[in-house]
Amino acid sequence: MVDEAVAFPDVVGIMDEWLGQPATGFVWAGWGSYARLHISAQSMRVDAQPTILSDLHLNRKRIWRRTTGQKKKNGLAIA
């Protein structure tokens, strides 16, 4: 499957085209920082940065922990 996958620089182009021009103040969110960190690392590795990385990323897991006082490392399903 990996050998047949679309190359990361091509995926960046597809994603940027799909997203279009984000509105001023655009924020993207995820449960934790895993996706953001991996997209950033791969972007540096192949010199192809998606537009979304220049926008603010909201870590919903961190917000959930702070608002609930939860200390355990829980996934989205438990939250």
DRENLOLUM-103913 format. One record per atom (N, C-alpha, C, O): residue number from 1; atom name; x, y, z. Coordinates in steps of 0.05 Angstrom, whole numbers, plus 5000, padded with zeros to 4 digits. Example, Ala and Ser with C-alpha at 12.3 -4.5 7.8 and 13.67 -1.06 7.14 Angstrom:
<nodes>
@num 1; atomo N; u 5264; v 4886; w 5156
@num 1; atomo CA; u 5246; v 4910; w 5156
@num 1; atomo C; u 5264; v 4934; w 5156
@num 1; atomo O; u 5285; v 4934; w 5169
@num 2; atomo N; u 5257; v 4955; w 5142
@num 2; atomo CA; u 5273; v 4979; w 5143
@num 2; atomo C; u 5258; v 5001; w 5157
@num 2; atomo O; u 5268; v 5023; w 5161
</nodes>
This chain:
<nodes>
@num 1; atomo N; u 5016; v 4976; w 5000
@num 1; atomo CA; u 5000; v 5000; w 5000
@num 1; atomo C; u 5017; v 5025; w 5000
@num 1; atomo O; u 5011; v 5045; w 4986
@num 2; atomo N; u 5039; v 5025; w 5015
@num 2; atomo CA; u 5056; v 5048; w 5017
@num 2; atomo C; u 5068; v 5054; w 4990
@num 2; atomo O; u 5070; v 5077; w 4981
@num 3; atomo N; u 5077; v 5033; w 4976
@num 3; atomo CA; u 5090; v 5037; w 4950
@num 3; atomo C; u 5070; v 5049; w 4929
@num 3; atomo O; u 5079; v 5062; w 4911
@num 4; atomo N; u 5045; v 5045; w 4933
@num 4; atomo CA; u 5025; v 5055; w 4914
@num 4; atomo C; u 5012; v 5081; w 4923
@num 4; atomo O; u 4996; v 5093; w 4909
@num 5; atomo N; u 5020; v 5091; w 4947
@num 5; atomo CA; u 5008; v 5116; w 4958
@num 5; atomo C; u 5018; v 5140; w 4942
@num 5; atomo O; u 5039; v 5140; w 4930
@num 6; atomo N; u 5002; v 5161; w 4944
@num 6; atomo CA; u 5009; v 5187; w 4931
@num 6; atomo C; u 5032; v 5199; w 4948
@num 6; atomo O; u 5032; v 5197; w 4972
@num 7; atomo N; u 5052; v 5210; w 4934
@num 7; atomo CA; u 5075; v 5222; w 4947
@num 7; atomo C; u 5066; v 5246; w 4964
@num 7; atomo O; u 5048; v 5261; w 4956
@num 8; atomo N; u 5080; v 5251; w 4986
@num 8; atomo CA; u 5073; v 5272; w 5004
@num 8; atomo C; u 5071; v 5300; w 4991
@num 8; atomo O; u 5051; v 5314; w 4995
@num 9; atomo N; u 5090; v 5308; w 4974
@num 9; atomo CA; u 5088; v 5334; w 4961
@num 9; atomo C; u 5062; v 5336; w 4944
@num 9; atomo O; u 5050; v 5357; w 4942
@num 10; atomo N; u 5054; v 5314; w 4932
@num 10; atomo CA; u 5029; v 5314; w 4916
@num 10; atomo C; u 5005; v 5317; w 4935
@num 10; atomo O; u 4985; v 5330; w 4929
@num 11; atomo N; u 5006; v 5303; w 4958
@num 11; atomo CA; u 4984; v 5305; w 4977
@num 11; atomo C; u 4982; v 5334; w 4988
@num 11; atomo O; u 4960; v 5344; w 4991
@num 12; atomo N; u 5004; v 5347; w 4992
@num 12; atomo CA; u 5004; v 5375; w 5001
@num 12; atomo C; u 4989; v 5392; w 4980
@num 12; atomo O; u 4973; v 5409; w 4988
@num 13; atomo N; u 4995; v 5388; w 4955
@num 13; atomo CA; u 4981; v 5403; w 4934
@num 13; atomo C; u 4951; v 5398; w 4934
@num 13; atomo O; u 4935; v 5416; w 4931
@num 14; atomo N; u 4944; v 5372; w 4936
@num 14; atomo CA; u 4916; v 5365; w 4937
@num 14; atomo C; u 4902; v 5377; w 4961
@num 14; atomo O; u 4880; v 5388; w 4959
@num 15; atomo N; u 4915; v 5376; w 4984
@num 15; atomo CA; u 4903; v 5387; w 5009
@num 15; atomo C; u 4900; v 5417; w 5006
@num 15; atomo O; u 4879; v 5428; w 5014
@num 16; atomo N; u 4920; v 5431; w 4997
@num 16; atomo CA; u 4919; v 5460; w 4994
@num 16; atomo C; u 4896; v 5468; w 4974
@num 16; atomo O; u 4882; v 5487; w 4978
@num 17; atomo N; u 4894; v 5452; w 4953
@num 17; atomo CA; u 4873; v 5458; w 4933
@num 17; atomo C; u 4845; v 5454; w 4946
@num 17; atomo O; u 4827; v 5470; w 4942
@num 18; atomo N; u 4842; v 5432; w 4961
@num 18; atomo CA; u 4816; v 5426; w 4974
@num 18; atomo C; u 4809; v 5448; w 4994
@num 18; atomo O; u 4786; v 5456; w 4996
@num 19; atomo N; u 4829; v 5457; w 5010
@num 19; atomo CA; u 4824; v 5476; w 5031
@num 19; atomo C; u 4818; v 5504; w 5019
@num 19; atomo O; u 4803; v 5519; w 5031
@num 20; atomo N; u 4831; v 5510; w 4997
@num 20; atomo CA; u 4827; v 5536; w 4985
@num 20; atomo C; u 4841; v 5558; w 5001
@num 20; atomo O; u 4861; v 5552; w 5014
@num 21; atomo N; u 4831; v 5582; w 5000
@num 21; atomo CA; u 4843; v 5604; w 5016
@num 21; atomo C; u 4828; v 5606; w 5042
@num 21; atomo O; u 4805; v 5616; w 5043
@num 22; atomo N; u 4841; v 5597; w 5064
@num 22; atomo CA; u 4827; v 5599; w 5090
@num 22; atomo C; u 4821; v 5628; w 5098
@num 22; atomo O; u 4835; v 5646; w 5091
@num 23; atomo N; u 4799; v 5631; w 5112
@num 23; atomo CA; u 4791; v 5657; w 5122
@num 23; atomo C; u 4811; v 5668; w 5142
@num 23; atomo O; u 4826; v 5653; w 5154
@num 24; atomo N; u 4812; v 5694; w 5145
@num 24; atomo CA; u 4829; v 5706; w 5165
@num 24; atomo C; u 4821; v 5695; w 5192
@num 24; atomo O; u 4797; v 5694; w 5198
@num 25; atomo N; u 4840; v 5688; w 5208
@num 25; atomo CA; u 4834; v 5677; w 5234
@num 25; atomo C; u 4828; v 5648; w 5234
@num 25; atomo O; u 4818; v 5637; w 5254
@num 26; atomo N; u 4834; v 5634; w 5211
@num 26; atomo CA; u 4828; v 5605; w 5209
@num 26; atomo C; u 4844; v 5590; w 5230
@num 26; atomo O; u 4868; v 5596; w 5235
@num 27; atomo N; u 4831; v 5571; w 5243
@num 27; atomo CA; u 4844; v 5554; w 5263
@num 27; atomo C; u 4837; v 5525; w 5257
@num 27; atomo O; u 4813; v 5519; w 5251
@num 28; atomo N; u 4856; v 5508; w 5257
@num 28; atomo CA; u 4850; v 5479; w 5253
@num 28; atomo C; u 4855; v 5465; w 5280
@num 28; atomo O; u 4871; v 5474; w 5296
@num 29; atomo N; u 4840; v 5444; w 5284
@num 29; atomo CA; u 4840; v 5431; w 5310
@num 29; atomo C; u 4846; v 5401; w 5307
@num 29; atomo O; u 4840; v 5389; w 5287
@num 30; atomo N; u 4856; v 5390; w 5329
@num 30; atomo CA; u 4860; v 5361; w 5330
@num 30; atomo C; u 4860; v 5352; w 5359
@num 30; atomo O; u 4860; v 5368; w 5377
@num 31; atomo N; u 4858; v 5326; w 5363
@num 31; atomo CA; u 4859; v 5315; w 5389
@num 31; atomo C; u 4888; v 5309; w 5396
@num 31; atomo O; u 4898; v 5287; w 5390
@num 32; atomo N; u 4901; v 5328; w 5407
@num 32; atomo CA; u 4930; v 5326; w 5413
@num 32; atomo C; u 4946; v 5340; w 5391
@num 32; atomo O; u 4935; v 5354; w 5374
@num 33; atomo N; u 4972; v 5335; w 5391
@num 33; atomo CA; u 4990; v 5348; w 5372
@num 33; atomo C; u 5002; v 5328; w 5352
@num 33; atomo O; u 5019; v 5335; w 5336
@num 34; atomo N; u 4994; v 5303; w 5354
@num 34; atomo CA; u 5006; v 5282; w 5338
@num 34; atomo C; u 5006; v 5288; w 5308
@num 34; atomo O; u 5027; v 5288; w 5295
@num 35; atomo N; u 4983; v 5294; w 5297
@num 35; atomo CA; u 4981; v 5299; w 5268
@num 35; atomo C; u 4998; v 5324; w 5261
@num 35; atomo O; u 5012; v 5323; w 5241
@num 36; atomo N; u 4995; v 5345; w 5276
@num 36; atomo CA; u 5010; v 5370; w 5270
@num 36; atomo C; u 5040; v 5365; w 5270
@num 36; atomo O; u 5054; v 5374; w 5252
@num 37; atomo N; u 5050; v 5351; w 5290
@num 37; atomo CA; u 5079; v 5345; w 5292
@num 37; atomo C; u 5088; v 5328; w 5268
@num 37; atomo O; u 5110; v 5333; w 5257
@num 38; atomo N; u 5073; v 5308; w 5261
@num 38; atomo CA; u 5081; v 5291; w 5239
@num 38; atomo C; u 5080; v 5305; w 5212
@num 38; atomo O; u 5097; v 5301; w 5195
@num 39; atomo N; u 5059; v 5320; w 5208
@num 39; atomo CA; u 5057; v 5336; w 5183
@num 39; atomo C; u 5081; v 5355; w 5181
@num 39; atomo O; u 5092; v 5359; w 5160
@num 40; atomo N; u 5087; v 5368; w 5203
@num 40; atomo CA; u 5109; v 5387; w 5204
@num 40; atomo C; u 5136; v 5373; w 5198
@num 40; atomo O; u 5152; v 5383; w 5182
@num 41; atomo N; u 5140; v 5350; w 5211
@num 41; atomo CA; u 5166; v 5336; w 5207
@num 41; atomo C; u 5169; v 5326; w 5178
@num 41; atomo O; u 5190; v 5329; w 5166
@num 42; atomo N; u 5147; v 5315; w 5167
@num 42; atomo CA; u 5149; v 5306; w 5139
@num 42; atomo C; u 5152; v 5329; w 5120
@num 42; atomo O; u 5166; v 5327; w 5099
@num 43; atomo N; u 5139; v 5352; w 5126
@num 43; atomo CA; u 5142; v 5376; w 5109
@num 43; atomo C; u 5171; v 5385; w 5108
@num 43; atomo O; u 5181; v 5392; w 5086
@num 44; atomo N; u 5184; v 5384; w 5131
@num 44; atomo CA; u 5213; v 5392; w 5131
@num 44; atomo C; u 5230; v 5372; w 5116
@num 44; atomo O; u 5249; v 5379; w 5102
@num 45; atomo N; u 5223; v 5347; w 5119
@num 45; atomo CA; u 5239; v 5325; w 5107
@num 45; atomo C; u 5238; v 5327; w 5076
@num 45; atomo O; u 5258; v 5322; w 5063
@num 46; atomo N; u 5215; v 5334; w 5065
@num 46; atomo CA; u 5213; v 5334; w 5036
@num 46; atomo C; u 5209; v 5362; w 5024
@num 46; atomo O; u 5205; v 5365; w 5000
@num 47; atomo N; u 5212; v 5382; w 5041
@num 47; atomo CA; u 5209; v 5410; w 5032
@num 47; atomo C; u 5183; v 5416; w 5017
@num 47; atomo O; u 5183; v 5427; w 4995
@num 48; atomo N; u 5161; v 5408; w 5030
@num 48; atomo CA; u 5134; v 5413; w 5019
@num 48; atomo C; u 5116; v 5418; w 5042
@num 48; atomo O; u 5106; v 5399; w 5055
@num 49; atomo N; u 5110; v 5443; w 5048
@num 49; atomo CA; u 5094; v 5451; w 5071
@num 49; atomo C; u 5066; v 5458; w 5063
@num 49; atomo O; u 5062; v 5477; w 5047
@num 50; atomo N; u 5046; v 5444; w 5074
@num 50; atomo CA; u 5019; v 5452; w 5069
@num 50; atomo C; u 5012; v 5479; w 5081
@num 50; atomo O; u 5023; v 5486; w 5102
@num 51; atomo N; u 4994; v 5493; w 5068
@num 51; atomo CA; u 4986; v 5520; w 5078
@num 51; atomo C; u 4976; v 5518; w 5107
@num 51; atomo O; u 4981; v 5537; w 5122
@num 52; atomo N; u 4963; v 5497; w 5114
@num 52; atomo CA; u 4951; v 5495; w 5140
@num 52; atomo C; u 4971; v 5497; w 5163
@num 52; atomo O; u 4964; v 5506; w 5185
@num 53; atomo N; u 4996; v 5490; w 5158
@num 53; atomo CA; u 5016; v 5492; w 5179
@num 53; atomo C; u 5023; v 5521; w 5187
@num 53; atomo O; u 5034; v 5526; w 5208
@num 54; atomo N; u 5016; v 5540; w 5170
@num 54; atomo CA; u 5021; v 5568; w 5177
@num 54; atomo C; u 4998; v 5580; w 5194
@num 54; atomo O; u 4999; v 5603; w 5202
@num 55; atomo N; u 4976; v 5564; w 5198
@num 55; atomo CA; u 4954; v 5573; w 5214
@num 55; atomo C; u 4955; v 5562; w 5242
@num 55; atomo O; u 4969; v 5542; w 5247
@num 56; atomo N; u 4941; v 5574; w 5260
@num 56; atomo CA; u 4940; v 5566; w 5288
@num 56; atomo C; u 4927; v 5538; w 5290
@num 56; atomo O; u 4907; v 5532; w 5278
@num 57; atomo N; u 4940; v 5521; w 5307
@num 57; atomo CA; u 4929; v 5494; w 5312
@num 57; atomo C; u 4919; v 5493; w 5341
@num 57; atomo O; u 4933; v 5501; w 5359
@num 58; atomo N; u 4895; v 5484; w 5344
@num 58; atomo CA; u 4882; v 5482; w 5370
@num 58; atomo C; u 4883; v 5453; w 5379
@num 58; atomo O; u 4873; v 5435; w 5366
@num 59; atomo N; u 4896; v 5449; w 5402
@num 59; atomo CA; u 4899; v 5423; w 5414
@num 59; atomo C; u 4875; v 5418; w 5433
@num 59; atomo O; u 4875; v 5428; w 5456
@num 60; atomo N; u 4855; v 5404; w 5423
@num 60; atomo CA; u 4830; v 5400; w 5438
@num 60; atomo C; u 4834; v 5383; w 5462
@num 60; atomo O; u 4820; v 5386; w 5482
@num 61; atomo N; u 4854; v 5365; w 5462
@num 61; atomo CA; u 4859; v 5348; w 5485
@num 61; atomo C; u 4869; v 5365; w 5508
@num 61; atomo O; u 4860; v 5361; w 5531
@num 62; atomo N; u 4887; v 5384; w 5503
@num 62; atomo CA; u 4897; v 5401; w 5524
@num 62; atomo C; u 4874; v 5418; w 5536
@num 62; atomo O; u 4873; v 5422; w 5560
@num 63; atomo N; u 4857; v 5429; w 5519
@num 63; atomo CA; u 4834; v 5445; w 5529
@num 63; atomo C; u 4816; v 5428; w 5546
@num 63; atomo O; u 4807; v 5436; w 5567
@num 64; atomo N; u 4811; v 5403; w 5537
@num 64; atomo CA; u 4793; v 5385; w 5552
@num 64; atomo C; u 4805; v 5379; w 5580
@num 64; atomo O; u 4791; v 5380; w 5600
@num 65; atomo N; u 4831; v 5373; w 5580
@num 65; atomo CA; u 4844; v 5368; w 5606
@num 65; atomo C; u 4843; v 5392; w 5625
@num 65; atomo O; u 4837; v 5389; w 5649
@num 66; atomo N; u 4848; v 5415; w 5614
@num 66; atomo CA; u 4847; v 5439; w 5631
@num 66; atomo C; u 4819; v 5446; w 5641
@num 66; atomo O; u 4816; v 5455; w 5664
@num 67; atomo N; u 4799; v 5441; w 5625
@num 67; atomo CA; u 4772; v 5448; w 5633
@num 67; atomo C; u 4759; v 5427; w 5651
@num 67; atomo O; u 4741; v 5433; w 5667
@num 68; atomo N; u 4769; v 5402; w 5650
@num 68; atomo CA; u 4757; v 5381; w 5666
@num 68; atomo C; u 4775; v 5374; w 5690
@num 68; atomo O; u 4766; v 5360; w 5709
@num 69; atomo N; u 4800; v 5383; w 5690
@num 69; atomo CA; u 4819; v 5376; w 5711
@num 69; atomo C; u 4830; v 5348; w 5708
@num 69; atomo O; u 4843; v 5338; w 5726
@num 70; atomo N; u 4824; v 5335; w 5685
@num 70; atomo CA; u 4832; v 5308; w 5680
@num 70; atomo C; u 4863; v 5306; w 5678
@num 70; atomo O; u 4875; v 5322; w 5663
@num 71; atomo N; u 4875; v 5287; w 5692
@num 71; atomo CA; u 4904; v 5284; w 5691
@num 71; atomo C; u 4913; v 5260; w 5675
@num 71; atomo O; u 4935; v 5259; w 5665
@num 72; atomo N; u 4895; v 5240; w 5672
@num 72; atomo CA; u 4902; v 5216; w 5657
@num 72; atomo C; u 4904; v 5222; w 5628
@num 72; atomo O; u 4892; v 5241; w 5617
@num 73; atomo N; u 4920; v 5205; w 5614
@num 73; atomo CA; u 4922; v 5207; w 5585
@num 73; atomo C; u 4899; v 5191; w 5573
@num 73; atomo O; u 4901; v 5167; w 5570
@num 74; atomo N; u 4878; v 5205; w 5567
@num 74; atomo CA; u 4854; v 5192; w 5555
@num 74; atomo C; u 4851; v 5200; w 5526
@num 74; atomo O; u 4859; v 5221; w 5517
@num 75; atomo N; u 4838; v 5182; w 5512
@num 75; atomo CA; u 4833; v 5187; w 5484
@num 75; atomo C; u 4806; v 5201; w 5480
@num 75; atomo O; u 4792; v 5207; w 5500
@num 76; atomo N; u 4800; v 5208; w 5456
@num 76; atomo CA; u 4776; v 5223; w 5449
@num 76; atomo C; u 4751; v 5207; w 5457
@num 76; atomo O; u 4731; v 5219; w 5465
@num 77; atomo N; u 4751; v 5181; w 5454
@num 77; atomo CA; u 4728; v 5165; w 5460
@num 77; atomo C; u 4720; v 5168; w 5489
@num 77; atomo O; u 4696; v 5169; w 5496
@num 78; atomo N; u 4739; v 5169; w 5507
@num 78; atomo CA; u 4734; v 5172; w 5536
@num 78; atomo C; u 4724; v 5200; w 5542
@num 78; atomo O; u 4707; v 5204; w 5559
@num 79; atomo N; u 4736; v 5220; w 5529
@num 79; atomo CA; u 4728; v 5248; w 5534
@num 79; atomo C; u 4699; v 5252; w 5526
@num 79; atomo O; u 4689; v 5274; w 5528
</nodes>
